[in-house]
Amino acid sequence: MNFLQAVILGVVEGLTEFLPVSSTGHLILAARRLGLHGEAIKTYEVVIQAGALAAVVGLYWPAVLSIGRGVFGKDKKGRRLFLNLLCSFAPVGAVGFFFHDLIKEKLFGPWPVVWALAAGGVVMIAIDLRLGKKLIKSKRTLDSITGREALLIGLAQCLALWPGTSRAMVTLAAGMLLGLPPVVSAEYSFLLALPTLGAATLLDTGLGGPELIRSFGWPAVTAGFISAMVVAAVAISSFIRYLTSRGLAPFGWYRIGLALAVLFFA
């Protein structure tokens, strides 16, 4: 992988990580298109998420600080949010830990991604048609999420271990089905990315980090991190503005169109 390829994959990661279109699916398809194969590129596709996480910390630092204070019992709202995020993270943390190798071996390929993209697109269109306009007017906030709702969102997040499904999509959809407005559901999804993607990044770095650096070198990895961080910050801000007045159906149609394009050109 050369420097330009690293930047391209970083841009793809940053642009798609927090949109309901599957960043992992796009990275797998983009890597194949660039002619990149092997275990090192699979590790890179996960580790590069750290750049997108840095964007979340930068944009939502008041909430992150509140959570940190809540851990030490100095912020009641922060403590509640921390416990909710913990409930949401626990299911996917357990499933991902025990099935990590099987998932990478069997599902990190273009065809599982294609079917997941199409199925997720249908789900998003259906939710948007049924709930989109109604939930935009909802007054619920992050503070109103209950422990039960957090656990249900966490269980739904397990579906995102199938590449192409999209962690952002399943958490956003689960939140909306539980009555959260799209913006609040998206913000909770962003914050939930911190423990979920953070754990995945640490796990893959520990298992495949040395091979990653030997194969690609620090400059390429750093370039991917920075490009993912910058683009993710722009994507998050734009997505939140979009959700204040519009629905999710366009993202559903995009997913279906991408799946059909891959099928056609493959």
Protein Blocks (a to p, Z undefined) as FASTA:
>chain_A
ZZklmmmmmmmmmmmmmpcnbjmlmmmmmmmmnopacjklmmmmmmmmmmmmmmmmmmmm
mmmmmmmmmmnopafklmmmmmmmmmmmmmmmmmmmmmmmmmmmmmmcfklmmmmmmmmm
mmmmmmmmmmmmmmmmpcbdfklpcfklmmmmmmmmmmmmpghkopmlmmmmmmmmnopa
fklmmmmmmmmmmmmmmmmmmmmmmmmmmmmmmmnommlmmmmmmmmmmmmmmmmmmmmm
mmmmpcfklmmmmmmmmmmmmmmmZZ
